[in-house]
């Protein structure tokens, strides 16, 4: 879309002919394969197998089934309009994830994806100490990728000339109102944790818009610069006449013994300087 690369860490993972394969393309491929496998499992009437891969706080806390912390995002249910929303998710990931990857570099992009993958379920796991929580969706994760894009390019215009930052806010508002209307507090928490994590991740890398409150907060906790007192240099002392005489006496002795023609060029210049100084002093 933009092709802007500001990081030295960006390079294709592999090549398919003339086409580069980046991390985002590989993620889209993994999600597509998982969606196909999930559909096949449903087709042979073994949908119960999928339950072993969704996030379930009770299974994580009591059964130590930690793989659920990751696999939940790769479960795409083929029921109702599930595959339609999955196609939209993959478009968001492919179109905007590649631009984020180009901008911040591969390692930072992988770190961002892991944060968006693990942070929401980490909070849900803690929440599960009081009440059971479960999730099997990557919608908030991939919407957060778009939020990261909108943070980097807030003024890019889309359809109807609406800027990216307003599109992100409108979609976030729709998701928030839908969750509030359904009293779905879990979805609401996951949504805003994902949005906040994506925004702050980009801001911490200095790629987002300038925020006065954020700069003031960083300045408050930043280490104070250390100042070092430099000692004052003593003023240069004028040359002592005795020192001048001591330096010119060997030249005068040399002239008395061997004549003025025996002086070197530097000795002659020194003799001329001393003579001019004495002439100026006598005037």
Secondary structure, 3 states (H helix, E strand, C coil): CCCCCCCCCCCCCEEECCEEECHHHHHHHHHHHHHHHHHHHHHCCCHHHHHHCCEEHHHHHHHCCCCHHHHHHHCCCCCCCHHHHHHHHHHHHHHHHHHHHHHHCHHHHHHHHHHHHHHHHHHHHHHCCCCCCEECCCHHHHHHHHHHHHHHCCCCECHHHCEHHHHHHHHHHHHHHHHHHCCCHHHHHHHHHHHHHHHHHHHHCCCCCCCHHHHHHHHHHCCCCCCCCCCCCCCCCCCCHHHHHHHHHHHHHHHHHHCHHHCCHHHHHHHHHHHHHHHHHHC
